[in-house]
Amino acid sequence: MNRDFQRPGRSAVYGTQAMIATSHPQASLIGVEVMRKGGSAVDAAIAATAMLCVVEPAMTGIGGDCFAIIAKPGAKPVTINGSGRAPAASDRAALADQGLGEIADNSPHAVTIPGAVDAWCRLHEDYGRLDLAELLEPAAKVAEEGYAIAPRVAFDWQAHAKRLARNPATAEVFLPGGAPPALGALHAQPALAASLRLIGRKGRAGFYEGEVAEDIVATLKALGGVHGLDDFAAQTSAYAAPISGRYKGHDILECPPNGQGATALLILAALESWDVWTGCTDPGERMRLYLEATRAAYFLRDRAITDPAFMQTGVDDFLGQAAIDFVRREAMRPAPDARAAHAARRLGPAPWETDTICLSVVDSDGLVVSFINSIFHPFGSTLLAPKSGVMLHCRGASFSLEAGHPNRLEPGKRPMHTIIPGLVMQGDKPVLPFGVMGGQYQSGGHAHLMMRLYEQGMPLQEAIDAPRAFAYQGETQVETGIDAGVADHLAANGCAVTVLDAPLGGAQAIAIDHATGTLTGASDPRKDGCALGW
């Protein structure tokens, strides 16, 4: 179905051989170039992500974490968990005794061991074709020589300039002349370029051993951190089978905890075959039901999801009938009561902050990759290791300091993670690698995208473009594109609606039509990205 060409919008991209969809043109371009050289979808994902670590510094970096879902023809899909653990010397009680109620985003204790590079190297070893140095060199060259600041990147940079000013080493690199770079200005990170090349030559040892690890540990120790070189040497990623749920005849695959993908599956399970939902035709009430179901599912998430080795509730129980009944029951409660019941400490950044990058790749051999890489808050912790140019994430800010909380800080533990790649299957065939960015929003975003695609029947690009809303704890946010009648209905039913001044997240996806061999790539106009293929 063609869009209305007289209205502003974006066409989807079509191909038959290979496709990549990312949030920045330079990343998409390098991904295509890698596959044209004979590289695999994993090679393309690594090269594109490395580029995004340079040109979207607020969203991602080598000092962060990643997750991916990989579907190889003839094999069952697998996930990889590239999230890092708390240092072995972490001490929750000591922090609580200092009177801290939570871990601040710019605290050294918010920095778990970055896991992304280890996962890149593991994936490259198992699925890559080209040399790792060749994959990282385009990003290194751009970091060394400079890149032009894209529109959405400039917007985010300006919005978070005050956070960047908190740390002198960070401000020197990211606030040249005391201000964020303007749209179209050139920005370079030569120290980061050197680190990327070191990783290219030495693999994971280039990050977790030697000068880069030493620089990161020294930076954190100077700020009161308890990280040691042994923590970096011990960091490993791990493969696991995906978890899944059924929605409108499709299998929706997510990474297992410590990611929040189970929350997306719970929202969809609560709506699937629920007579209140299926019998509702009013757009405003349908939005209210979806939002309150989201609020309730996140309430359960915040009390259950953490490192699976420490979870007190299994995934089967989290997705079980009792949880589904709870979400449905809570979705029917008056909004003020629901907000009061679900009030809790926020875990991480405000829901409307669109941190994180995600990308989807399909190569000519049918290898499918759904990939996500993040430093959590925009610009992560804003703590920069100056010699290596590594901006450190703040994923440990999600840890609780409450003694009995499942997601409490403990040595060697991985925190609850917001970043979640997704993959839709029909039978044994992958049909949609996808991701929805946006911090806490991602589980709600996954569910919303699936609803628009498989319940409302929207074309892929239109489903990604469609206006969004999000309910979490006591807050209800809507984008400016939400229909006024829908917003009025939410307000009339007790929702304290906030119209956002920035969009909710972003998204990338590739639809695979196995009958025709056609690939359809779509990238979110909320970001600077594009899909490219042939």
C-alpha positions in Angstrom: 0.0 0.0 0.0 1.5 3.3 -1.0 1.6 6.3 1.3 0.1 9.6 0.5 3.0 11.3 -1.5 1.5 14.7 -1.0 2.1 14.5 2.8 5.5 14.6 4.5 6.7 11.1 5.3 9.3 8.4 4.6 9.1 5.6 2.2 10.2 2.1 3.3 13.2 0.7 1.5 12.9 -2.5 -0.6 15.5 -5.1 -1.6 16.0 -8.7 -2.3 19.6 -9.5 -1.3 20.5 -7.8 1.9 19.3 -5.0 4.1 20.3 -2.9 7.2 18.3 -0.4 9.2 20.0 1.9 11.7 19.5 5.3 13.3 22.2 7.1 11.4 23.1 7.2 7.6 26.8 6.6 8.2 26.1 3.5 10.1 23.7 2.1 7.5 26.2 2.9 4.7 29.1 1.1 6.4 26.8 -1.9 7.0 26.0 -2.1 3.4 29.6 -1.7 2.4 30.6 -4.5 4.7 28.0 -6.9 3.3 29.0 -6.0 -0.3 32.6 -7.0 0.6 31.3 -10.4 1.6 30.8 -9.7 5.3 28.0 -11.4 7.2 25.1 -9.7 8.9 27.0 -9.9 12.2 30.0 -8.2 10.6 27.7 -5.5 9.3 26.1 -5.1 12.8 29.5 -4.8 14.5 30.8 -2.2 12.0 27.6 -0.2 12.1 27.4 -0.2 15.9 31.0 0.9 16.1 30.2 3.8 13.8 27.2 4.7 16.0 29.5 4.6 19.0 31.3 7.6 17.4 28.5 9.5 15.6 25.8 9.1 18.2 27.8 9.5 21.4 24.8 10.3 23.6 23.2 7.0 22.7 25.9 4.4 22.7 29.6 3.6 23.1 32.2 1.0 23.6 31.8 1.7 27.3 28.3 0.2 27.3 26.4 -3.0 27.0 24.7 -4.9 24.2 22.2 -7.7 23.5 21.4 -9.4 20.2 19.2 -12.1 18.7 20.7 -14.1 15.8 18.7 -16.4 13.5 20.9 -18.5 11.2 19.1 -20.5 8.5 18.7 -24.1 9.6 19.3 -23.3 13.2 17.2 -22.2 16.1 17.5 -18.5 17.0 19.9 -17.6 19.9 20.4 -14.6 22.0 23.6 -13.1 23.4 23.8 -11.2 26.6 26.5 -8.6 26.5 25.7 -6.9 29.8 28.2 -6.3 32.5 28.4 -7.2 36.1 28.9 -5.2 39.3 32.5 -5.2 40.5 33.4 -8.0 42.9 34.1 -5.4 45.7 30.6 -3.8 45.4 29.0 -3.2 48.8 25.3 -2.3 48.9 25.2 -2.0 52.7 28.1 0.5 52.7 26.3 2.7 50.2 23.1 2.5 52.1 24.9 3.3 55.3 26.1 6.6 53.7 22.4 7.6 53.5 22.1 7.0 49.8 18.6 6.0 48.6 19.7 5.3 45.1 22.8 5.2 42.8 23.2 8.5 41.0 23.8 8.3 37.2 27.2 10.0 37.5 28.4 7.9 40.5 31.3 5.5 39.8 29.0 2.8 41.4 26.7 3.2 38.5 29.4 1.9 36.2 29.1 -1.9 35.8 31.8 -3.6 33.8 31.1 -2.7 30.1 30.0 -5.8 28.3 29.6 -4.7 24.7 33.1 -5.3 23.3 33.2 -8.8 24.7 29.9 -9.6 23.0 31.1 -8.1 19.7 34.2 -10.3 19.8 32.2 -13.4 20.7 29.8 -12.8 17.9 32.6 -12.0 15.4 34.4 -15.2 16.3 31.2 -17.3 15.8 29.6 -15.6 12.8 32.1 -13.1 11.3 33.9 -13.4 8.0 35.9 -10.2 7.7 38.8 -9.2 9.9 37.7 -7.3 13.1 40.2 -4.5 12.4 38.6 -4.0 9.0 35.2 -3.7 10.6 36.2 -1.2 13.2 38.5 1.0 11.0 35.7 3.1 9.4 34.5 4.1 12.8 38.1 4.8 14.0 38.8 6.9 10.9 35.6 9.0 11.5 36.5 9.4 15.2 40.0 10.6 14.2 39.1 12.9 11.4 35.8 14.2 12.6 32.1 13.8 11.6 29.3 16.2 11.0 26.7 16.5 13.8 23.4 15.2 12.5 20.1 16.9 13.4 18.8 14.5 16.1 22.3 14.1 17.5 22.6 17.9 17.9 19.2 18.1 19.6 20.2 15.5 22.2 23.6 17.1 22.7 22.0 20.5 23.4 19.5 18.9 25.8 22.1 17.3 27.9 24.9 19.9 27.9 24.5 20.5 31.7 25.1 16.9 32.4 28.2 16.9 30.3 29.5 19.9 32.2 29.6 17.9 35.5 33.0 16.3 34.6 35.9 18.4 33.4 37.5 15.6 31.2 34.1 15.0 29.6 33.4 18.7 29.1 36.8 19.2 27.4 35.9 16.6 24.7 32.1 17.1 24.4 31.7 20.8 25.1 34.4 22.4 22.9 34.6 26.1 23.7 32.1 25.5 26.6 29.1 24.6 24.4 27.7 21.6 22.6 28.7 21.4 18.9 26.1 23.0 16.6 24.2 21.2 13.9 26.6 20.3 11.1 29.7 21.1 13.1 32.7 18.7 13.0 33.5 16.7 16.1 36.5 14.3 16.6 37.5 11.9 19.3 41.1 10.8 18.5 41.5 8.9 21.8 38.4 6.8 21.0 39.9 6.2 17.5 43.0 4.7 19.0 41.0 2.5 21.3 38.9 1.2 18.4 42.0 0.3 16.5 43.5 -1.4 19.5 40.4 -3.6 19.8 40.6 -4.3 16.1 44.1 -5.6 16.5 43.8 -7.4 19.8 40.2 -8.3 20.1 38.7 -8.3 23.6 42.1 -8.1 25.1 42.4 -4.6 23.6 39.6 -3.5 25.9 39.6 -5.7 28.9 43.4 -5.9 29.4 46.2 -3.4 29.1 46.0 0.3 28.6 42.2 0.8 28.0 41.2 -1.2 31.0 43.9 0.5 33.1 42.6 3.9 32.1 39.0 3.0 33.0 39.9 1.5 36.3 42.1 4.5 37.3 39.4 6.9 36.3 36.8 5.1 38.4 39.0 4.6 41.4 39.9 8.3 41.5 36.2 8.9 41.9 35.7 6.4 44.6 34.9 3.3 42.5 35.8 -0.2 43.6 36.5 -1.6 40.1 39.6 -3.7 39.5 41.4 -5.1 36.5 40.3 -8.6 37.6 36.7 -7.5 37.1 37.5 -6.5 33.5 39.4 -9.7 32.8 36.5 -11.8 34.1 33.8 -10.1 32.0 32.1 -12.6 29.6 29.0 -12.6 27.4 26.7 -15.6 27.2 24.4 -17.2 24.7 20.9 -18.4 25.7 17.7 -19.5 24.1 15.2 -16.7 23.6 12.0 -16.4 25.5 8.8 -16.0 23.4 5.1 -15.3 23.4 2.4 -15.7 20.9 0.5 -12.7 19.4 -1.9 -12.7 16.5 -0.4 -15.8 14.9 3.2 -14.7 15.4 5.9 -15.8 17.8 7.5 -12.8 19.4 11.1 -13.5 20.6 12.9 -11.6 23.3 16.1 -12.0 25.2 15.6 -13.6 28.6 16.3 -11.6 31.8 18.2 -9.6 32.9 16.6 -7.7 30.0 13.0 -6.5 30.3 11.8 -8.3 27.2 9.5 -10.5 29.3 7.6 -7.3 30.1 6.7 -6.8 26.5 5.5 -10.3 26.3 3.4 -9.9 29.4 1.6 -6.8 27.9 0.8 -8.7 24.7 -0.3 -11.8 26.6 -2.7 -9.6 28.7 -4.2 -8.0 25.6 -4.3 -11.2 23.4 -7.8 -12.8 23.5 -9.0 -10.4 26.3 -12.7 -9.8 25.6 -12.5 -6.3 27.1 -9.8 -5.4 24.6 -11.1 -7.2 21.6 -14.6 -5.8 22.1 -13.4 -2.2 22.5 -13.6 -0.1 19.3 -13.2 3.4 20.8 -9.6 4.7 20.1 -9.3 6.6 23.3 -10.4 3.7 25.5 -8.2 1.3 23.6 -5.2 3.6 24.3 -6.2 3.8 27.9 -6.4 0.0 28.3 -3.0 -0.4 26.6 -1.4 2.3 28.8 -2.8 0.9 32.0 -1.8 -2.6 31.0 1.7 -1.3 30.4 1.8 0.5 33.8 0.7 -2.7 35.6 3.2 -4.9 33.7 6.1 -2.5 34.6 4.9 -2.6 38.2 5.6 -6.3 38.1 8.8 -5.8 36.2 10.3 -3.5 38.8 9.7 -6.2 41.5 10.9 -9.2 39.6 13.3 -8.7 36.7 17.0 -8.8 37.4 20.1 -11.0 36.8 18.4 -14.5 36.3 20.8 -16.0 38.9 19.2 -13.8 41.5 15.6 -13.8 40.3 13.0 -14.9 42.9 10.3 -15.2 40.2 10.8 -17.5 37.1 10.0 -16.2 33.7 7.2 -18.8 33.4 5.6 -17.4 36.5 6.2 -13.8 35.4 4.3 -14.6 32.2 1.8 -16.9 33.9 -2.0 -16.6 34.2 -1.8 -15.0 37.6 0.3 -12.2 36.2 -1.9 -11.8 33.1 -5.0 -11.6 35.4 -3.2 -8.9 37.5 -2.4 -6.8 34.5 -6.0 -7.1 33.1 -7.5 -6.3 36.5 -5.2 -3.3 37.0 -5.9 -2.0 33.5 -9.6 -1.7 34.5 -8.9 0.4 37.6 -9.5 4.1 37.5 -6.3 5.8 36.5 -5.7 7.8 39.7 -6.0 4.6 41.7 -3.6 2.8 39.4 -1.1 5.6 39.6 -1.2 5.5 43.3 -0.9 1.7 43.5 2.0 1.7 41.1 4.0 4.6 42.5 7.7 3.5 43.1 11.2 4.8 42.7 12.0 5.3 39.1 14.6 2.9 37.8 16.8 4.8 35.4 16.2 7.8 33.2 12.9 9.6 32.6 10.7 7.5 30.2 10.8 10.0 27.4 14.6 10.0 27.0 15.4 8.3 23.8 18.8 6.8 24.7 20.1 3.7 23.0 20.7 2.5 19.4 19.2 -0.5 17.8 19.7 -2.0 14.3 18.4 -4.8 12.2 20.4 -6.6 9.5 19.7 -9.4 7.0 22.4 -10.7 4.7 22.3 -12.5 1.3 22.7 -15.9 3.1 19.7 -15.3 5.2 21.5 -14.6 8.5 19.3 -12.3 10.5 20.5 -10.1 13.4 18.5 -7.9 15.8 21.1 -5.8 17.7 21.0 -3.2 20.5 23.9 -1.3 22.2 23.6 1.3 24.9 25.2 3.5 27.6 21.8 3.9 29.3 21.2 7.6 30.1 22.1 10.1 27.3 25.9 10.2 27.4 25.8 7.4 30.0 27.3 8.4 33.3 29.1 11.3 31.6 32.3 9.9 33.1 34.9 9.8 30.4 38.2 7.8 30.7 40.4 10.5 29.2 43.3 8.5 27.8 41.2 5.9 26.1 38.3 8.2 25.1 35.8 5.7 26.6 32.5 7.2 27.8 31.2 4.9 30.5 27.6 3.8 30.9 25.6 4.0 34.1 23.7 0.8 33.9 24.3 0.2 37.6 21.9 3.1 38.4 19.2 0.6 37.9 20.3 -1.4 41.0 18.2 -0.9 44.1 19.9 -0.2 47.5 17.0 -1.8 49.4 18.2 -4.9 51.3 15.4 -7.2 50.2 14.9 -6.0 46.6 15.5 -8.7 43.9 17.4 -6.1 41.8 19.6 -5.0 44.7 23.2 -4.3 44.2 25.4 -7.3 44.8 29.0 -8.3 43.8 29.1 -9.9 40.3 25.5 -9.2 39.6 23.9 -7.9 36.3 21.2 -5.2 36.8 17.8 -5.2 35.3 18.3 -3.9 31.7 16.0 -1.8 29.6 17.6 -2.6 26.2 15.8 -5.4 24.3 16.3 -6.5 20.7 13.2 -8.3 19.2 12.6 -10.9 16.5 9.3 -12.1 15.1 9.0 -15.7 13.8 6.4 -17.5 11.8 7.1 -21.2 12.2 10.8 -21.7 11.8 11.3 -18.6 9.7 12.3 -15.1 11.0 10.0 -12.5 9.5 10.9 -9.3 11.4 14.1 -8.4 13.3 13.2 -5.2 15.1 14.0 -2.8 18.0 12.4 0.1 19.7 14.7 2.5 21.5 13.9 4.8 24.3 15.1 3.7 27.8 12.2 2.5 30.0 9.8 2.8 27.0 11.1 -0.2 25.1 8.8 -2.9 26.4 5.8 -0.8 25.9 7.2 0.2 22.5 7.7 -3.4 21.5 4.1 -4.2 22.4 2.7 -1.1 20.7 4.6 -1.9 17.4 3.3 -5.5 17.4 -0.3 -4.2 17.9 0.0 -1.8 15.0 1.5 -4.4 12.7 -0.4 -7.5 13.5 -3.7 -6.2 14.9 -4.2 -3.0 13.0 -2.5 -4.2 9.9 -0.3 -1.1 9.3 2.5 -1.2 6.8 5.9 -1.4 8.5 7.1 2.2 8.0 3.7 3.6 9.0 3.6 1.5 12.1 7.0 2.8 13.1 6.0 6.4 12.4 2.7 6.3 14.3 2.4 8.5 17.4 3.2 7.0 20.7 2.2 7.2 24.4 3.7 5.7 27.5 2.4 5.1 31.1 4.9 4.3 33.8 4.4 4.6 37.6 2.5 7.9 38.1 3.2 9.4 34.7 1.4 9.3 31.3 3.2 10.8 28.4 1.9 11.4 24.9 3.6 12.6 21.7 2.3 15.7 20.0 1.0 13.5 17.2 -1.6 11.7 19.4 -5.1 12.5 18.3 -6.7 15.2 20.5 -9.7 13.1 21.1 -7.6 10.3 22.5 -5.7 12.6 24.8 -9.0 14.2 26.0 -10.3 10.7 26.7 -7.2 9.8 28.8 -7.6 13.1 30.7 -11.3 12.6 31.3 -10.6 9.2 32.7 -8.1 10.4 35.3 -4.8 10.2 33.5 -2.4 13.1 34.2 -1.4 13.6 30.6 1.9 15.2 29.7 2.5 16.2 26.1 6.2 15.6 25.4 8.6 18.1 23.9 10.7 15.2 22.6 9.6 12.0 20.9 9.4 8.6 22.5 12.2 6.4 21.3 13.0 5.4 17.8 12.7 2.1 15.9 14.3 0.1 13.2 13.0 -3.1 11.5 13.3 -5.3 8.4 10.3 -7.3 7.2 11.2 -10.6 5.4 8.8 -12.0 2.9 9.9 -15.5 2.3 7.4 -16.1 -0.4 8.7 -13.4 -2.7 12.2 -12.9 -1.3 11.5 -9.3 -0.7 13.1 -7.4 2.2 11.4 -4.2 3.5 13.5 -1.9 5.7 12.1 0.9 7.8 13.8 3.4 10.1 12.3 5.9 12.5 12.1 9.5 11.5 12.4 10.4 15.1 16.1 9.7 14.6 18.5 10.5 11.8 18.6 7.0 10.4 17.8 5.2 7.2 17.4 1.7 5.9 19.6 0.7 3.0 19.6 -2.5 0.9 19.7 -4.0 -2.5 
